[in-house]
Amino acid sequence: MNQTPSGARRSAARLLTVDQTAEQLQLSTKSVRRLIDSGDLVAHRIGRCIRVADDDLRAFLNARRR
């Protein structure tokens, strides 16, 4: 069994639904789906669900700051 020191544990990424992502960005769900389809916003498919990691959303926002 592979164990990591307690200080080195990584927390699980928070996964957001398309609705939650749209709310955070103040966009429609359709706009969020377009961003995902274009590859501008990284998303993960888990079964039939689409989820956006909180870190990926933060990276998306940081890349678009002026």
N, C-alpha and C positions, 0 to 999 in steps of 0.2 A: 504494500500500500504506500502510495506517495503522499507524504504530508508536507504542508508548508508551515513555516513559522507563523504564529498568530498575527504578528505585525505585517506579514506579507500577503495576507488574504485579500483577494479582490472581491469587491461587492458586485453583485449582479447588476447589469445595466438595466435601467428602467426603460421599459418598452411602452410606447404610446400608440394608441389606435389612430386611425386616420382622422376621426372626429376630434380627438384630443390634440393632435398635431395642428389641425385647422384652427382650433380655438386658440392655441398658443400663438400661431402666426396671424391670427385675425383674418383668415382667408376662408373660402368655401372649401368643402371637402373635394369638390371637383377640381379646384386649383391645386390642392395638395396632391391629388392623384396625377395630375398633369406633370407636376414637378418630379414625382416618383417615376412616371413613365419616361420622361426625358432624361432621367439619370442625374438630374441636378440635386435631388434629395435621396439619400441612400435609405432603402427600406428592406425589411426582411420578411419573407413569407414563411409563416409557421402554419402548416396545414393549409387551410383556405383563408387564413387571416393575414392581413398586412400590418406590420408593426414598424415603427420608427424608433430607433434607440435615442435616448435623450442626448447622448454624446454626438450622434450623427446630426441631430437637429441643431445642437450648439455649433458644430463645425459648419453646417450650412449657413447659419446666421453670421458667424465670424467671417466667412468667405465673402459675404455680401455687404459688410460694413464699409463705410466710406471713411 
